Amino acid sequence: MPTPETQAEKWERTARLLKAGPISNGAAAQQLRVRKQFVRQVREDLGMRPYWLRRDPWTLADYEELSVPVGGGHRMWLGRHSTDGVPMAGKTQTAYRLAFRLHYGREPLGRCEGTCTRKACVAGEHQEDDVMRAAEPGRLTYRGLDLVAIRKALRGKPPYPPLALPEQRMAFRLADPAVGLVREELAVVELARRLGCCDQTIRRWRDDGVPT
């Protein structure tokens, strides 16, 4: 008959798991078959901050630490998951939205979903928001914005279509080469010419962000 584990041995086993890498209290408790409150106490004893509060704001290094690359360019989340199995990067933010923001340099607009077949993949380049879906062939507008005109301004040849201010702002957000609507970064003067605004406006948006 095996000797019952002492409290000290259980504490040491839990501490080793917490130190080994990022893991939630719930996941650790399930893996070690101990109470969640016990894991929380060990975390406090070690001076480690609560799991979900550790990263605010998130950086690319944080994201890479809590995800692992797998075949096909996919990434799997090592952090906390919701009760429904959704990868979470905080109390309300999904890892999908975090990955999108870190990859494209902007917040996803509307629904953020994966474009690949790998379940729960959190690779940034495999995420898509409402704007990107609306820009697909056969889709013309998004929230009243003329996506065809925006596309022509970013990728077409002059003369460029006139853009309303909300369309200029959207075009600026999509002018990042990573988004896929342009092949290379457009210089301030060229981008201003295409969008129909002044150079100072583009510089202000680059320095201070685009008003919502």
C-alpha positions in Angstrom: 0.0 0.0 0.0 1.6 3.4 -1.0 2.5 5.8 1.7 0.1 8.8 1.9 1.5 12.0 0.5 2.4 14.6 3.2 1.2 18.2 3.0 4.8 19.3 2.4 5.3 16.9 -0.5 2.0 18.0 -2.0 3.1 21.7 -1.6 6.4 20.9 -3.3 4.8 19.1 -6.2 2.4 22.0 -6.8 5.2 24.6 -6.5 7.2 22.7 -9.2 4.3 22.8 -11.6 3.6 26.5 -11.1 7.3 27.4 -11.6 7.5 25.2 -14.7 5.4 27.5 -16.8 2.2 29.5 -17.0 -0.8 27.5 -15.9 -4.1 28.5 -14.3 -5.0 27.4 -10.8 -7.9 25.3 -12.2 -5.7 23.5 -14.7 -3.0 22.9 -12.1 -5.6 21.6 -9.6 -7.0 19.2 -12.2 -3.6 17.9 -13.2 -2.4 17.4 -9.6 -5.7 16.3 -8.3 -5.7 18.8 -5.5 -8.1 21.5 -4.5 -8.0 24.8 -6.4 -7.8 26.8 -3.2 -4.6 24.8 -2.3 -3.0 25.8 -5.6 -4.0 29.4 -5.0 -2.3 29.3 -1.6 0.9 27.8 -3.0 1.0 30.5 -5.7 0.7 33.2 -2.9 3.4 31.4 -0.9 5.7 31.7 -3.9 5.0 35.3 -4.4 3.5 34.8 -7.8 0.7 37.1 -9.0 -2.7 35.7 -9.9 -2.6 34.0 -13.2 -5.0 36.0 -15.2 -3.7 39.3 -13.9 -0.1 38.7 -14.9 0.0 40.5 -18.2 -1.6 43.9 -18.6 -1.0 45.2 -21.2 -0.1 42.1 -23.2 3.1 42.1 -25.3 4.2 39.9 -28.1 6.6 38.2 -25.7 3.8 37.4 -23.3 1.7 36.0 -26.2 4.6 33.8 -27.4 5.3 32.6 -23.9 1.7 31.4 -23.5 1.3 29.8 -26.9 3.3 27.1 -28.7 3.8 26.8 -32.5 2.6 23.6 -34.2 2.7 22.3 -37.7 1.1 24.3 -40.5 1.8 27.7 -39.0 -0.8 27.1 -36.2 -0.3 28.1 -32.5 -2.0 26.4 -29.5 -2.8 28.3 -26.3 -1.2 27.1 -23.1 -3.0 29.6 -20.9 -6.5 29.6 -19.3 -9.5 28.4 -21.2 -13.2 29.2 -20.5 -15.6 26.5 -19.4 -16.5 26.2 -23.1 -12.9 25.6 -24.1 -12.3 29.1 -25.5 -8.6 30.2 -25.1 -8.7 33.3 -22.8 -6.2 36.1 -22.4 -8.0 37.7 -19.4 -11.4 37.7 -17.9 -13.2 38.8 -21.0 -10.6 39.0 -23.8 -10.2 35.9 -25.9 -6.7 34.8 -27.1 -8.1 35.1 -30.6 -8.6 38.8 -30.3 -5.2 39.3 -28.6 -3.5 37.4 -31.4 -5.3 39.5 -34.0 -4.2 42.8 -32.4 -0.6 41.8 -31.9 -0.4 40.5 -35.5 -2.2 43.3 -37.4 -1.5 46.2 -35.1 -5.1 47.1 -34.6 -8.1 46.0 -32.6 -10.4 43.5 -34.4 -13.7 45.1 -35.4 -16.8 43.0 -34.8 -16.5 39.2 -34.6 -13.0 37.7 -34.6 -12.8 34.1 -35.8 -10.2 31.7 -37.1 -9.7 31.1 -40.9 -7.9 27.8 -40.6 -9.2 24.2 -39.9 -7.1 23.8 -36.7 -9.5 23.9 -33.7 -8.7 26.6 -31.2 -5.7 27.9 -33.2 -4.5 31.3 -31.9 -2.0 32.2 -34.7 -2.5 35.9 -35.4 -2.4 35.5 -39.2 -5.2 32.9 -38.9 -7.6 35.3 -37.4 -10.2 37.4 -39.3 -12.5 40.2 -38.3 -15.7 41.7 -39.8 -13.8 44.2 -41.9 -11.6 41.5 -43.5 -14.6 39.3 -44.2 -16.5 42.2 -45.7 -13.6 43.0 -48.0 -13.8 39.6 -49.6 -15.1 39.4 -53.2 -18.9 39.8 -53.4 -19.0 42.0 -50.3 -19.3 45.8 -50.9 -20.0 47.6 -47.6 -19.2 47.4 -43.9 -21.3 49.5 -41.5 -22.0 51.9 -44.3 -18.4 52.2 -45.5 -17.7 51.8 -49.2 -15.1 49.0 -49.2 -14.7 49.0 -52.9 -13.7 52.7 -52.8 -11.3 52.0 -49.9 -9.7 49.2 -51.8 -9.3 51.3 -54.9 -7.7 54.0 -52.9 -5.2 51.6 -51.3 -4.4 49.3 -54.3 -5.7 51.0 -57.4 -4.3 53.6 -59.8 -5.3 57.3 -60.0 -7.7 59.0 -60.1 -8.6 57.8 -56.6 -12.2 57.8 -55.5 -13.2 60.4 -52.9 -13.5 59.0 -49.4 -15.7 60.3 -46.5 -13.9 60.9 -43.3 -15.0 57.5 -41.7 -13.7 55.8 -44.9 -10.4 57.7 -44.7 -10.0 56.5 -41.1 -10.8 52.9 -42.1 -8.4 53.0 -45.1 -5.6 54.3 -42.8 -6.2 51.3 -40.4 -6.0 48.9 -43.4 -2.9 50.5 -44.9 -0.7 48.2 -42.9 0.9 45.6 -45.3 0.2 42.9 -42.7 -3.6 43.4 -43.2 -3.2 42.3 -46.8 -4.9 45.2 -48.6 -1.5 46.8 -49.6 1.8 45.1 -50.5 4.2 47.6 -48.9 4.0 50.5 -46.4 2.8 53.7 -48.1 4.7 56.9 -47.4 2.9 59.7 -45.6 2.6 61.9 -48.7 1.4 59.0 -50.9 -1.1 57.8 -48.4 -2.5 61.3 -47.9 -2.9 61.7 -51.7 -4.7 58.4 -52.0 -7.1 59.1 -49.1 -7.7 62.7 -50.0 -6.5 64.3 -46.8 -3.5 66.3 -45.8 -0.1 65.0 -44.7 -0.5 66.4 -41.2 -3.6 64.3 -40.7 -1.7 61.1 -41.6 1.1 62.0 -39.3 -1.3 62.8 -36.4 -3.0 59.5 -36.9 0.3 57.6 -36.9 1.5 59.4 -33.8 -1.8 59.6 -31.7 -3.9 56.9 -33.3 -7.1 57.1 -35.4 -10.2 58.5 -33.6 -13.0 55.9 -33.3 
